[in-house]
Structures are given as structure tokens and as C-alpha cells.
């Protein structure tokens, strides 16, 4: 059986890792899986079609923001429109080139949603499934009312016309069921055990020494630095109180995002830049 996922992000992004792990598990069970994805920095993408862990990955367009470093770069209105049109056409082309038994949308968003309606529904005369792993309106930085309206429309429409919906939490399952959406299946986020092996003691000691953390109490955060849905600023504010009790404590923040400069400024204002 052939399965094609339509994703609005790259395989290295948090949601992208979710779908990649699901795809890898399907491959181990004998399925043929292809991911049609959007790249965070398409001009710098060294290879747009490749196989990873038995999963075919096709980058068919650019994500809505360019992410080539720790801080993503937003496109202007006209540039963003060109990017969205190009990515939607790329996704449609990807579906045309990907005959499959099942099509599954990774997130109910405009680019893969429109591509699914045109290429899967109209051209291939097939139904599709949708995965919901977040609130797309509140979980994305959408400053304009029209942007929130567009994302809200697709988030409302796609689960209702899909053949079925998968979710990663029981909370989302309950919310969609209450809205009359169904059938719904809970598919929790998978874990790549090979990527989370406990490091050796020597490696831990070396890392602590390199970061100046030897014999210091440590508070660590690993994740996105986007205050829209990751309030890391509260952690920085709380840590200012932690050092009142543990003056030798250190705060380690691992990640990137558009609010990295703001968090650096907050840490400097609190006198935590050397912590």
C-alpha cells in the first residue's frame, strides 16, 4: 500500500518529526511512504528528493517563513503571496506525481488543504485524511485578522470533509468530537529512541566543562523560542528568583525562534547574560 503525506513543514521541524516517525513506522510494516514537504530555506536545500530511513522525502516548496539560522525571516506581503502560490502549485504537482492508496494531510492549513482539494479530490477523485496536532490559529504568529480568518477557515473545513482525522492528544480528540468531527483516532507523537540515547559520563562531563556548568545547579529548556505559544519569558523571569536562593545556578536555553533577540534582551536587563 502506498501512502502520501502532504506536510507544510520540513522533516526536521517539530511537527515534521512527528510525521516522519509515523512514516518510518509504516515503512517498517511494509508500506511505501512519501512525504511531500515544504523546506524552511528552499534556495539552500542541497537535495529536494531523497530517501531517509526508507521514507521518500520530496521538498516541493518553501515554508511560509525562511529559517536559515536561529531567527526566522518573515516574507513581506507580496513575497509571501508568491511563496504560498508556488508552494501550493508544488504540492499539487507532488500529488500528481504521487499515485497512492491513501493521502494524509499533516496539519489542516491552506497550502496542503487547497492542494488536497484540487489534486486529491478533483484530479484523483480520492478522499483524504487529516492530522491535527495543534490549534493552527492560536499556535501560529498571525498578526492580521485576515490571516487568522484564513487559517481558521481551513482548520474548520478540512477535518469536516476528510475521510477521518488523527490527533496527537486526547484533548484535541475531545474538542473535535464535540464539534461533530469524526471518525477520530488518537496517534500520539512517536519517539526516535536512537536519537535519545543517554550520553556517556565522559561526554556529559566534557559538555558541562565546555559550557562552564561544572558543579552548578542547572535549569534547562529545549524547544522553540517563540513567545506566541512557548512562554520562555516566564522561565527567564522565574530564574531571576531562583538565583536568590542558589546564586551558583545556571540557565541553559537550547533552541531558536523569532523571539530569541527579545529573550536575550530580557536576560541582559535582568543581569542574567552570564548565567
SEMI-458946 format. One record per residue (C-alpha): residue in one letter; residue number from 1; x, y, z. Coordinates in Angstrom, 1 decimal. Layout:
SEMI-458946
<node 'A'; NUM; <X; Y; Z>>
...
This chain:
SEMI-458946
<node 'X'; 1; <0.0; 0.0; 0.0>>
<node 'X'; 2; <1.2; 3.5; -0.9>>
<node 'X'; 3; <0.7; 6.4; 1.5>>
<node 'X'; 4; <1.5; 10.1; 0.7>>
<node 'X'; 5; <1.6; 12.8; 3.4>>
<node 'X'; 6; <1.1; 16.5; 2.5>>
<node 'X'; 7; <3.1; 18.5; 5.0>>
<node 'X'; 8; <3.5; 22.2; 5.5>>
<node 'X'; 9; <7.0; 22.0; 7.1>>
<node 'X'; 10; <10.3; 20.2; 6.7>>
<node 'X'; 11; <11.1; 16.8; 8.3>>
<node 'X'; 12; <13.4; 18.5; 10.8>>
<node 'X'; 13; <10.7; 20.7; 12.3>>
<node 'X'; 14; <8.8; 19.5; 15.4>>
<node 'X'; 15; <5.6; 18.6; 13.6>>
<node 'X'; 16; <7.7; 17.3; 10.7>>
<node 'X'; 17; <9.5; 14.9; 13.1>>
<node 'X'; 18; <6.0; 13.6; 14.2>>
<node 'X'; 19; <5.1; 12.7; 10.6>>
<node 'X'; 20; <8.5; 11.4; 9.8>>
<node 'X'; 21; <8.4; 9.0; 12.8>>
<node 'X'; 22; <4.9; 7.8; 11.8>>
<node 'X'; 23; <6.1; 7.3; 8.2>>
<node 'X'; 24; <9.2; 5.3; 9.4>>
<node 'X'; 25; <7.0; 3.1; 11.5>>
<node 'X'; 26; <4.7; 2.5; 8.5>>
<node 'X'; 27; <7.7; 1.6; 6.3>>
<node 'X'; 28; <8.8; -1.0; 8.8>>
<node 'X'; 29; <5.4; -2.6; 8.5>>
<node 'X'; 30; <5.7; -2.9; 4.7>>
<node 'X'; 31; <4.1; 0.3; 3.5>>
<node 'X'; 32; <5.6; 2.6; 0.9>>
<node 'X'; 33; <5.5; 6.2; 2.2>>
<node 'X'; 34; <6.3; 9.5; 0.6>>
<node 'X'; 35; <6.3; 12.9; 2.3>>
<node 'X'; 36; <5.6; 16.0; 0.3>>
<node 'X'; 37; <7.1; 18.7; 2.4>>
<node 'X'; 38; <7.9; 22.4; 2.5>>
<node 'X'; 39; <11.5; 23.4; 3.2>>
<node 'X'; 40; <12.5; 26.1; 5.7>>
<node 'X'; 41; <15.1; 27.5; 3.2>>
<node 'X'; 42; <14.4; 26.1; -0.2>>
<node 'X'; 43; <17.1; 28.0; -2.1>>
<node 'X'; 44; <19.7; 26.5; 0.1>>
<node 'X'; 45; <18.2; 23.0; 0.0>>
<node 'X'; 46; <21.0; 20.7; -1.2>>
<node 'X'; 47; <18.7; 17.8; -2.3>>
<node 'X'; 48; <15.0; 18.1; -2.9>>
<node 'X'; 49; <14.2; 14.4; -3.3>>
<node 'X'; 50; <15.8; 11.8; -1.2>>
<node 'X'; 51; <15.1; 8.7; 0.9>>
<node 'X'; 52; <15.6; 8.8; 4.7>>
<node 'X'; 53; <15.0; 5.7; 6.9>>
<node 'X'; 54; <13.1; 4.1; 4.0>>
<node 'X'; 55; <10.8; 7.1; 3.6>>
<node 'X'; 56; <10.8; 9.1; 0.4>>
<node 'X'; 57; <11.0; 12.9; 1.1>>
<node 'X'; 58; <10.1; 15.4; -1.6>>
<node 'X'; 59; <10.6; 19.1; -0.9>>
<node 'X'; 60; <8.1; 20.7; -3.2>>
<node 'X'; 61; <8.1; 24.3; -2.0>>
<node 'X'; 62; <9.2; 27.0; 0.6>>
<node 'X'; 63; <7.7; 27.3; 4.1>>
<node 'X'; 64; <5.8; 30.5; 4.9>>
<node 'X'; 65; <8.9; 31.8; 6.7>>
<node 'X'; 66; <12.6; 31.3; 5.8>>
<node 'X'; 67; <14.5; 29.7; 8.6>>
<node 'X'; 68; <18.2; 29.5; 7.8>>
<node 'X'; 69; <19.6; 30.5; 11.2>>
<node 'X'; 70; <18.4; 30.8; 14.8>>
<node 'X'; 71; <16.0; 33.6; 14.0>>
<node 'X'; 72; <13.4; 33.0; 11.1>>
<node 'X'; 73; <12.9; 35.7; 8.5>>
<node 'X'; 74; <9.4; 36.7; 7.6>>
<node 'X'; 75; <8.4; 37.5; 4.0>>
<node 'X'; 76; <6.7; 40.7; 3.0>>
<node 'X'; 77; <3.1; 40.6; 1.8>>
<node 'X'; 78; <3.8; 40.2; -1.9>>
<node 'X'; 79; <6.7; 37.9; -1.4>>
<node 'X'; 80; <4.6; 35.8; 1.0>>
<node 'X'; 81; <1.8; 35.6; -1.6>>
<node 'X'; 82; <4.3; 34.4; -4.3>>
<node 'X'; 83; <5.7; 31.8; -1.8>>
<node 'X'; 84; <2.3; 30.5; -1.0>>
<node 'X'; 85; <1.2; 30.2; -4.6>>
<node 'X'; 86; <4.5; 28.5; -5.5>>
<node 'X'; 87; <4.2; 26.1; -2.6>>
<node 'X'; 88; <0.6; 25.2; -3.4>>
<node 'X'; 89; <1.4; 24.5; -7.0>>
<node 'X'; 90; <4.4; 22.5; -6.0>>
<node 'X'; 91; <2.2; 20.5; -3.6>>
<node 'X'; 92; <-0.3; 19.9; -6.4>>
<node 'X'; 93; <2.5; 18.8; -8.7>>
<node 'X'; 94; <3.7; 16.4; -6.0>>
<node 'X'; 95; <0.3; 14.8; -5.6>>
<node 'X'; 96; <0.0; 14.4; -9.4>>
<node 'X'; 97; <3.4; 12.6; -9.4>>
<node 'X'; 98; <2.5; 10.5; -6.3>>
<node 'X'; 99; <-0.3; 8.0; -7.0>>
<node 'X'; 100; <-1.2; 6.5; -3.7>>
<node 'X'; 101; <-3.8; 4.4; -1.9>>
<node 'X'; 102; <-4.1; 6.9; 1.0>>
<node 'X'; 103; <-3.4; 10.7; 1.3>>
<node 'X'; 104; <-2.9; 12.2; 4.7>>
<node 'X'; 105; <-2.6; 15.9; 5.4>>
<node 'X'; 106; <-0.1; 16.9; 8.1>>
<node 'X'; 107; <-1.9; 19.9; 9.7>>
<node 'X'; 108; <-5.1; 21.5; 8.3>>
<node 'X'; 109; <-3.6; 24.5; 6.6>>
<node 'X'; 110; <-4.2; 26.5; 3.4>>
<node 'X'; 111; <-1.3; 25.2; 1.2>>
<node 'X'; 112; <-1.8; 21.5; 1.7>>
<node 'X'; 113; <-5.6; 21.9; 2.1>>
<node 'X'; 114; <-6.0; 23.6; -1.3>>
<node 'X'; 115; <-3.6; 21.1; -2.9>>
<node 'X'; 116; <-5.7; 18.2; -1.4>>
<node 'X'; 117; <-9.0; 19.7; -2.7>>
<node 'X'; 118; <-7.6; 20.2; -6.2>>
<node 'X'; 119; <-5.1; 17.3; -6.7>>
<node 'X'; 120; <-6.5; 14.6; -4.4>>
<node 'X'; 121; <-10.2; 15.4; -4.6>>
<node 'X'; 122; <-10.8; 16.8; -8.1>>
<node 'X'; 123; <-8.0; 15.2; -10.1>>
<node 'X'; 124; <-7.5; 11.8; -8.4>>
<node 'X'; 125; <-11.1; 11.5; -7.2>>
<node 'X'; 126; <-10.0; 10.3; -3.8>>
<node 'X'; 127; <-10.7; 11.3; -0.2>>
<node 'X'; 128; <-8.0; 12.2; 2.2>>
<node 'X'; 129; <-7.3; 12.1; 5.9>>
<node 'X'; 130; <-6.2; 15.0; 8.1>>
<node 'X'; 131; <-3.9; 15.1; 11.2>>
<node 'X'; 132; <-4.4; 17.8; 13.8>>
<node 'X'; 133; <-1.6; 18.3; 16.3>>
<node 'X'; 134; <-2.3; 21.9; 17.4>>
<node 'X'; 135; <-4.6; 24.9; 17.2>>
<node 'X'; 136; <-3.4; 26.4; 13.9>>
<node 'X'; 137; <-4.9; 29.9; 14.7>>
<node 'X'; 138; <-3.5; 30.3; 18.2>>
<node 'X'; 139; <-0.4; 28.2; 17.6>>
<node 'X'; 140; <1.0; 30.4; 14.8>>
<node 'X'; 141; <2.0; 34.0; 14.7>>
<node 'X'; 142; <-0.8; 35.6; 12.7>>
<node 'X'; 143; <-0.9; 39.3; 13.4>>
<node 'X'; 144; <-3.5; 40.3; 10.9>>
<node 'X'; 145; <-7.2; 39.4; 11.3>>
<node 'X'; 146; <-7.5; 38.2; 7.7>>
<node 'X'; 147; <-4.6; 35.7; 8.3>>
<node 'X'; 148; <-6.4; 34.3; 11.4>>
<node 'X'; 149; <-9.6; 34.1; 9.4>>
<node 'X'; 150; <-7.9; 32.2; 6.6>>
<node 'X'; 151; <-6.2; 29.7; 8.9>>
<node 'X'; 152; <-9.4; 29.4; 10.9>>
<node 'X'; 153; <-11.4; 28.5; 7.8>>
<node 'X'; 154; <-9.1; 25.7; 6.7>>
<node 'X'; 155; <-8.8; 24.4; 10.2>>
<node 'X'; 156; <-12.6; 24.3; 10.4>>
<node 'X'; 157; <-13.2; 22.9; 6.9>>
<node 'X'; 158; <-10.6; 20.1; 6.3>>
<node 'X'; 159; <-11.5; 17.9; 9.3>>
<node 'X'; 160; <-15.2; 18.0; 8.4>>
<node 'X'; 161; <-14.7; 16.9; 4.8>>
<node 'X'; 162; <-11.9; 14.4; 5.5>>
<node 'X'; 163; <-12.4; 10.6; 5.5>>
<node 'X'; 164; <-11.0; 10.6; 9.0>>
<node 'X'; 165; <-8.9; 12.6; 11.4>>
<node 'X'; 166; <-5.9; 11.7; 13.5>>
<node 'X'; 167; <-4.8; 13.7; 16.6>>
<node 'X'; 168; <-1.9; 13.6; 19.0>>
<node 'X'; 169; <-3.7; 14.3; 22.2>>
<node 'X'; 170; <-6.9; 13.3; 23.9>>
<node 'X'; 171; <-7.7; 17.0; 24.4>>
<node 'X'; 172; <-7.8; 17.6; 20.6>>
<node 'X'; 173; <-9.8; 14.4; 20.2>>
<node 'X'; 174; <-12.4; 15.7; 22.6>>
<node 'X'; 175; <-12.5; 19.1; 21.1>>
<node 'X'; 176; <-13.1; 17.8; 17.6>>
<node 'X'; 177; <-15.6; 15.2; 18.7>>
<node 'X'; 178; <-17.6; 17.9; 20.5>>
<node 'X'; 179; <-17.6; 19.8; 17.2>>
<node 'X'; 180; <-19.1; 16.8; 15.4>>
<node 'X'; 181; <-16.0; 15.7; 13.6>>
<node 'X'; 182; <-15.4; 12.0; 13.1>>
<node 'X'; 183; <-14.1; 9.4; 12.9>>
<node 'X'; 184; <-11.1; 10.3; 15.1>>
<node 'X'; 185; <-8.1; 8.2; 16.0>>
<node 'X'; 186; <-5.5; 9.1; 18.7>>
<node 'X'; 187; <-2.0; 8.7; 17.3>>
<node 'X'; 188; <0.5; 10.0; 20.0>>
<node 'X'; 189; <3.8; 11.5; 19.0>>
<node 'X'; 190; <6.4; 8.9; 18.4>>
<node 'X'; 191; <9.9; 8.9; 19.9>>
<node 'X'; 192; <13.1; 8.1; 17.9>>
<node 'X'; 193; <14.9; 6.1; 20.6>>
<node 'X'; 194; <18.1; 6.1; 18.7>>
<node 'X'; 195; <18.2; 9.9; 18.9>>
<node 'X'; 196; <17.7; 10.0; 22.7>>
<node 'X'; 197; <20.4; 7.6; 24.0>>
<node 'X'; 198; <21.9; 8.6; 27.3>>
<node 'X'; 199; <25.3; 10.1; 26.7>>
<node 'X'; 200; <28.4; 8.6; 28.4>>
<node 'X'; 201; <29.6; 10.1; 31.6>>
<node 'X'; 202; <32.8; 11.4; 29.9>>
<node 'X'; 203; <30.7; 13.2; 27.3>>
<node 'X'; 204; <28.5; 14.8; 30.0>>
<node 'X'; 205; <31.5; 15.9; 32.0>>
<node 'X'; 206; <33.0; 17.4; 28.8>>
<node 'X'; 207; <29.9; 19.2; 27.8>>
<node 'X'; 208; <29.4; 20.7; 31.3>>
<node 'X'; 209; <33.0; 21.9; 31.3>>
<node 'X'; 210; <32.8; 23.4; 27.9>>
<node 'X'; 211; <29.7; 25.4; 28.9>>
<node 'X'; 212; <31.0; 26.4; 32.3>>
<node 'X'; 213; <28.4; 24.3; 34.1>>
<node 'X'; 214; <30.7; 22.1; 36.3>>
<node 'X'; 215; <29.3; 21.7; 39.8>>
<node 'X'; 216; <26.5; 24.2; 39.2>>
<node 'X'; 217; <22.7; 23.6; 39.6>>
<node 'X'; 218; <21.2; 23.7; 36.2>>
<node 'X'; 219; <17.8; 24.7; 34.8>>
<node 'X'; 220; <17.5; 23.7; 31.1>>
<node 'X'; 221; <14.9; 24.4; 28.4>>
<node 'X'; 222; <15.0; 22.8; 24.9>>
<node 'X'; 223; <12.4; 24.0; 22.4>>
<node 'X'; 224; <11.2; 26.8; 20.2>>
<node 'X'; 225; <11.9; 30.4; 21.2>>
<node 'X'; 226; <8.5; 31.8; 20.0>>
<node 'X'; 227; <6.5; 33.5; 22.8>>
<node 'X'; 228; <3.3; 33.1; 20.8>>
<node 'X'; 229; <2.9; 29.6; 22.2>>
<node 'X'; 230; <6.2; 29.0; 24.2>>
<node 'X'; 231; <6.3; 31.5; 27.1>>
<node 'X'; 232; <10.0; 31.2; 27.8>>
<node 'X'; 233; <10.0; 34.7; 29.1>>
<node 'X'; 234; <8.3; 33.4; 32.2>>
<node 'X'; 235; <11.2; 31.0; 32.7>>
<node 'X'; 236; <13.7; 33.8; 32.4>>
<node 'X'; 237; <11.7; 35.9; 34.9>>
<node 'X'; 238; <11.4; 33.0; 37.3>>
<node 'X'; 239; <15.1; 32.2; 37.1>>
<node 'X'; 240; <15.9; 35.7; 38.4>>
<node 'X'; 241; <14.2; 34.5; 41.6>>
<node 'X'; 242; <16.0; 31.1; 41.6>>
<node 'X'; 243; <19.4; 32.7; 41.8>>
<node 'X'; 244; <18.4; 34.5; 45.0>>
<node 'X'; 245; <18.4; 31.0; 46.6>>
<node 'X'; 246; <21.0; 29.3; 44.5>>
<node 'X'; 247; <23.5; 32.0; 43.4>>
<node 'X'; 248; <25.6; 29.5; 41.5>>
<node 'X'; 249; <22.7; 28.2; 39.4>>
<node 'X'; 250; <22.8; 28.4; 35.6>>
<node 'X'; 251; <20.1; 28.6; 33.0>>
<node 'X'; 252; <20.6; 26.8; 29.7>>
<node 'X'; 253; <18.2; 27.6; 26.8>>
<node 'X'; 254; <18.6; 25.4; 23.7>>
<node 'X'; 255; <16.7; 26.3; 20.6>>
<node 'X'; 256; <15.9; 29.0; 18.1>>
<node 'X'; 257; <13.0; 31.2; 17.0>>
<node 'X'; 258; <11.9; 34.7; 16.2>>
<node 'X'; 259; <11.9; 35.9; 19.8>>
<node 'X'; 260; <15.5; 35.0; 20.5>>
<node 'X'; 261; <16.6; 38.6; 20.4>>
<node 'X'; 262; <13.8; 39.6; 22.8>>
<node 'X'; 263; <14.8; 36.9; 25.2>>
<node 'X'; 264; <18.4; 37.9; 25.1>>
<node 'X'; 265; <17.5; 41.5; 25.9>>
<node 'X'; 266; <15.3; 40.3; 28.8>>
<node 'X'; 267; <18.1; 38.2; 30.2>>
<node 'X'; 268; <20.5; 41.2; 29.9>>
<node 'X'; 269; <18.1; 43.5; 31.6>>
<node 'X'; 270; <17.8; 41.0; 34.5>>
<node 'X'; 271; <21.5; 40.7; 34.7>>
<node 'X'; 272; <21.4; 37.0; 33.6>>
<node 'X'; 273; <23.6; 37.2; 30.4>>
<node 'X'; 274; <26.5; 35.5; 32.2>>
<node 'X'; 275; <24.2; 32.9; 33.8>>
